[in-house]
Amino acid sequence: MSTTALPTSTSASAILGRQAARESAARTYARSLPIVPVRARGMTVEGADGQRYLDCLAGAGTLALGHNHPVVLEAIRSVLDSEAPLHVLDMATPVKDEFTTALFETLPPAFARNARIQFCGPAGTDAVEAALKLVRLATGRDGLLAFVGGYHGQTAGALAASGDTAVRAALEGGGATVTRLPYPYAYRCPFGVGGPAGARLGTRWTRSLLEDPKGGVDRPAGMLVEVVQGEGGVIAAPDEWLVEQRELTARHGIPLIVDEVQTGVGRTGAFWGVGHSGIEPDVMVVSKAIGGSLPLAAIVYRSELDVWAPGAHAGTFRGNQLAMAAGAATLRFVREQGLSQRAAELGTRMLARLRGMQRELPAVGDVRGRGLMLGVELVDRTGTPDELGAYPAAPELASAVRAEALRRGLIVELGGRYGSVVRLLPPLTMTDEQAEAVLERLAESVAAASREATALSGAPAALDRHRQLVPAARSGGAA
């Protein structure tokens, strides 16, 4: 039998071409970031073409310590060298015990004393599904309270709780009823008032729905919330508002589920996002950075909710020993090295610099964030501002900024309601010099894309060609 040899070229263009020919139309990052990483250390990524990049995506927040951190590599090697089993389903192992201990050491103390953990499938969305399943079983109720702009994954239940209608379109009509609530978004406040007043109105609306006998909302199985909406545009909830949501849910016997998939492990300047407000959730959803760059997801919840029968929730790949070893090493390193505090301090300095950029560059409508979870919202100043002074979003400009940044050796991604927010999720180990390089390259990219947009604004045909070249935005030591 004759066989046809597969192409073997390892050039970046050849690899990208084969990817486009073989992989599904659902691929995302590969479209907007057309590079082929071959080596990486810390915040630096080297492509197959030899160009070096500063990575401000960090595996969508997965790489708390950056690429190939020594403590992570050592933890993985130690498991491999020990000949420990790598696949154990949900059986107990020393590696798993070490990870669970390290995780519980980081939780709010009162919560940890009364907590249970369920390991789920390997992705954060699997843990969200587990959380929803748990509270429905524990309460005997259906329905869910979720928030406009929320993002919780790509499986059916998680998508139903997310706010993006485009990605939910194929699933409408199935699953439990989700009641969508307003999330405090000062720059584009749905109530037109902004600031603390807008957040208070949001709480008032939720209270009215729950307490008005003709509000039309049955008491739900749970409320699902992010402390900072990541894909939603890097929108941090005020601490006071989170306290109000905790009080409301406790008063009405509604389990509060906090999605800490992206905000956890020091990202926001506290080890867990709930640490800023001091609230204790009923369920925490954790993934991404807890696996030290490898797939791992779990829910941690109050023991009173532990009503599952044996086998009621399972999954083949919930015992990832390499991820647990890497995760335990990461959790302890972040804690012992004070990287949460480092994220808070460096994030505050970067936010101040970004606000300076906002004053200098008209295309920057708003900058915001918490810790090393930062966002720059780009706007169209030729449009008409709303009652709060916010100009229309500029998703095409944001796509152009992402492309300009890549040309300058900076990897960023987009998010936000209209795909117009440039998101920065650098590793917690980023140096001051790297932070400076990131800010400089980003400012140059915004300026260059703005000049190009201005030059094209009077030439419709040229603008059409430009749009075809710029990938569509997602509906999510210096190198």
N, C-alpha and C positions, 0 to 999 in steps of 0.2 A: 504494500500500500504506500502510495506516495503522500508526502506531507508538505505543506507549505510553511516555510520558516516565517516566524513572526518577526516584525521589524525590531531591531536591537539598538537603534540609535539612542544615545542618552543625552542628546542636546536638549535644552529647555524647550525649544520650539517643537521638536519631535515628540517629546513626552506630553506637552500640552495638546498637541494635535491628536495623539492617541486617546488622551483622556476625553476630549470633546467627541471623538468618534464612538467611544465605548460607554461612557457614563451617562446617567440619565439627565433629562432636562431640568431636574430638581436641584442640580448642583448650584451652589451659591457663591461661596468664597472663591472658588476657582475662577468664576467669571470676573469678579471685581478685583481680584488680586492675582493676576496671571503671572505668577512666579513659580519656580520649582525649588523649594528649600532642600538643601543637601546637608548642611551642617548648622548647628545652633548651639549657643552657650549663653546663658543668662538672658539678656535682652537682645542679643545680636543674632540675626539669622543671615546665613549666606545662601544665595541662590545658585543654581547650576550655571548661570552666566557669570558667576564670580562677584556679582554686586552684593554688598552688605546692607542690611536693613536694621533699623531699630523697630522692634516689635511692640506696638501699643495695642495689639489685639490679644496676645498671650493666650491663644486657645480659647477665645471668648471668655477670658477670666479664669480659665482652668489652671494656668501656670503661675501660682502664687509666687514661686521662687524662680521663675523664668525657666528657660530650657536647660535640661541636663545639669541641674544643681548637684554639687558633690554629695550632699547628704541624701538626696533622693537616689542617686546612682549607687551609693554604698548600701542603702537599705535594700535595693533590688538585688544587688550582687550577693548580699548575705543570704537572702532566701534561696537564690539559685545555687549557691555553693553548698548550702545545707542539705540539699536534696529533699527539702520539704515538699509536700504535695502542692501543686498549683491550683488544682480544681477540687473543691471539697463540698460543693453545694452549701448547706447551711450548718455543717458540723463545726464543732469548736476546735480551734487550733491555737497554739501560742501566738501566732502572728495576728489572728483575729482578736484575741484577748488583749494584746498590746494596743491594737488600733482602737478598740472600744474604750479602753482605759484612757488613752490619749484624748479621744474625742470628748468623753464625759468630763475630763479635767478642764475643758475649755467652755463648757456650758454654764449658763447662770446657775449658781450653786443650788438654790431651792428647786429649780427645774430638774437638775441632774439627780438630786436625791430621790426623786419620785418618777424617774423616766424609764421608758422601755425603748429599745431600738429594733427596727425591722429593716434588714438589708433587702434591697429591691433589685430590679434589673440594673444594668450598668449606666443608665442615663438619668438625668434629672427629671425628665418627663415621666419615667417609670415610677419615681418616688412621688411625684405629684399624683399620679393615678392611685398609688397605694394610700396616700393621705385621704383622697376623696372617698375611696372605698371604705377606709377605716371609720371616718366620721359618719358615713351613712349607716354602716352597720351598728356603730355604738349608739347613735341617736334614734335609729329607726325612722329617720326622716330622709326626704329627698330634697333636691334644690340646693343652690349654692349662691352665696353673695360673692361677687368678684368685682373688679374695678376696671373702668375705662382705661385703656392703655396698658393693661397688664399683659404679661407674656409668661407662659408656664410650660411650654414644650410643644411637641408636634404629634403626640398621640391623641386619640379622640377626646377623652375627658379633659386633658390639659388644654387642648385647642378650644374646647367649648368654653373654658374659663378665661381664655385669652381675649383681648380686645380687638384684634385685627380681623375685620370682616372678610378680607380677601383670602387669608389662609384658612378661615373657618367655613368658607362658602360651601365646600363639598360635604360638610357634616351637618348642616342645618337641618333641623327637624328630628334629630336623634338625641338621646341622652337626657340627663336631668335638666330641669329648668334652671337657668342662670340669670340672676337679677343683677344687672350692671349698675354699679354705683360710681359717683364722681370721685376721682382721685385729685388731690390738691396739686394744681399745676399753675403756679403763680403767673407765669409768662402768658399763658393762654387759658386763663381761668374760665371755666364753662359758665360761671355766674356773672362774669364781667366785672368782678371787683378785685380779684387778686389778693395776694398776701394772706395774713392770718384770717381776715374776714371771709375770704373765699373758702378756706379750709373749714371754718366754723359752719358755713352754709352747707358744705358737703356733709358734715356730721349731722346737722339738723335734718337734712333730707333722709339720711339713713335712719335716724331715730323715728322720723315720721312714718316711713315705710313699715318699720317694725312695730310701732305702737298704735298706729291708726287702724281701728278695726275694719275700715273699708279701704285700707291701703293696697289690698290685692296681693300681698306677699305672705305666703304661709311661712311659718318659722322654718328656716332652712337647716340643713345638716351641718353647715359650716360657713365660715368666711375665709377666703383665700386672698392674701395680700403680700406685696413686696415692700420692703422698707425703702428701697430705691428701685424705681422702675428702670431697668436697664435697656431692653429693647424698646421700651416706651419712650426713650429719649433722655435717660439719665435724670430722672425727676425724683428728688429726695422728699419723702413725706416729712412734714414737721413732727417733732417728737410729741408735741401736745396733741396733735391729731391722732397719732398712733395710740396714745394713752386713752383717748376718747373711744377709739374703736375697741380697745381691750375692755373698757368699762361697759360699753354697749353690749358686746357679745357675752360677757360674763353675766350681765343682768338678765339677758334673755336665754341663757343656757345654750349658746351657740359656740361650738368649738372654733377657736381662732387658729388658722393654719398660716404660718409665716413661711413664705418661699425664700429661703436663704441660699439658693443654688448659686447665685452670682455675687451676693453681698457678703457671703461668709468668709471666714479665715482671714480676717484682717483687712479686707478690701476697702471698707468704708472708714477705717480709722478706729473701729472697735472690732474685737475678734468676731462677733456676730452683729449683724445690723441692729438687732433688738437691744443691744447694749447701750445705744445712745438714749433711748427713751426709758429703759429699765423695765419694759413690759416682759411678762412671761407668757409665751404662747401655749396653746394646748398641744400643737403639733408643729415641729420644725422640719422643713424639707431641705436636705443637704445633698450636695453633689459637687461637680466641678473640682475645685481646689482640694477637697478632702481626699482625693485619690492621688495627690502628688503628681499629677499629669496623666494618670491612668484611670480607666473607667471605674467609677464607684458611686453608688447612690444609696441613700437611706432616709428613713423618717425616724425622728425621735419624738416621743409623745408621752403625755401623762399616763401613768399606769392605770388610771380609772377607765381609760379608753381601750384597754387591751382586752377586747372581747372576742378576738379571733380564736376559732378552733384550730387545732393543728392542721396545717396544710391549707388553711383558708386563703393564704397569700404566699405564693412561691415564685421561683424563678431560677433557671438553671445557672445563670452566671452571677449569682449574688455572693459568691464566696471568693472573689478575686484576691488571691493571697499577695500577689505582687503589688496590686493597688493598695491593699491594706498596709503593707510594709512601707511603701512610699508615702502613703497618707499619714501614718503615725509619725514618720520622720519629719514631714512637712508641718504638721500641727505643732509638734514640739519645738521645731526650729522657729516658727513664727512667734510662738509664745515666749520662748527663752530669749530670743534676740530683740524682742520688743518691736516687731515689724508692724504691728497695728498702730502703735504710736508714731512710728516712722511714716506710715502711710498718711496719718492725720496731719503731721507737720509738713511733709513734702506736698501733699495735696492742697493744703492751705496756701502754700507759697505759689504753686502752679496756678491755682484759681485766681490769685491776685494778679499774676502775669497775664492770664487769659482775659481778665477784666480790662487790663491795659490794652490788649489787642482789640477788645470790643470798642474801646473809645477811638482807636486809630483806624479801624477797618469797618466801614459802613455795612458790609455784608454780614457782620457778626451781630445778630439780634440779641442773643442771650448766652451767657455762660453759667454753668452750674455744676454741682456735683458734691460728693462727699468722699473724703479720703482720696484714694487713687481710682476713683470711678467718676470720670469727668466728661462733660459734654459741651459742645459748642454748636448752638443752633444758628443756621444760616438763613438769611431772609432776603427777600426781593424788595429793595427800597423804592423801586418804581411803582409798586402797588400801593394800595390804600391801607393804612394801619387800622386796627380795630380800636374799640373804645379805651383799651388799656395801652395803646401805642405800639402793639406788636404788629409788625409788617407780615405780609404773606410769606409762608415757608418757601424755600428755594431748593427743592430736591435735585434739580439738574446741576445747580451750582455745587451742591454738596458732593455729587458724584464726580464733578470735575476736580474738586479739592482733593478727594480721595486719590484720584489718578495722578494729580500733581505731586501729592505727598509720596506716592510710590516711586515716582521718578526721582525724588530727592532722598530716597532711602528711608522712608517712614511708612510703616504699615498701620493703617487705621481702618475702622469700619464705621458704618452709618446705622442710625436707628431713628426713633422718634415717630410721631404721628404721621408725618409726611416724608419720612426718609431724609430729613434735612438736618439731622444732628450728627456731627462728627464725634464719635465716641473714643475716649482714651481709657484703656484698661491695661496699663503697663504692669509688669511684675513688681512686687513689693520690694524687691532688691534693687530697683533702679537707682543709679547714682545721681548726685547733683549735676554732674557733667552731662549725663544722658538726658536728664530732665530739661536742661538748658537746650540741648540739641533738638529735642522733640519740639519744644516751643518755637524755636527759630525756624525749623523746617515747616511746622504747621502754619506759622505766620506768613512765610514765603509762599506757601501753597495757596492760602486764601487770597493773598494779594494777586498772585499770578492768575488764578482762576477767575477772579473778579475782573481783572483787566481783559482777559479773553472774552468773558461774557459781555462786557461793555463794547468791545470791538465787534462782536457778532450781533449785538442787539439791533443794529440797523441793516443787517443783511440776512433776511429770512432763509435764503437757500443755504448760505454758509452755516447758519444755526442748525438747520436740519441735518447737515452733514456732521456737525459737531455732536448732536444728540445721538446719532448712530454709533459714534466712536466711544461715547462714554457709557459704561455699563449702568444698567438701571439700579437704583438704590434698593436695598433690602427693605421689606415691610416688617428689618430688625438691625562704662567708658563708651563714649559714642562710637558707633560703628564707623 
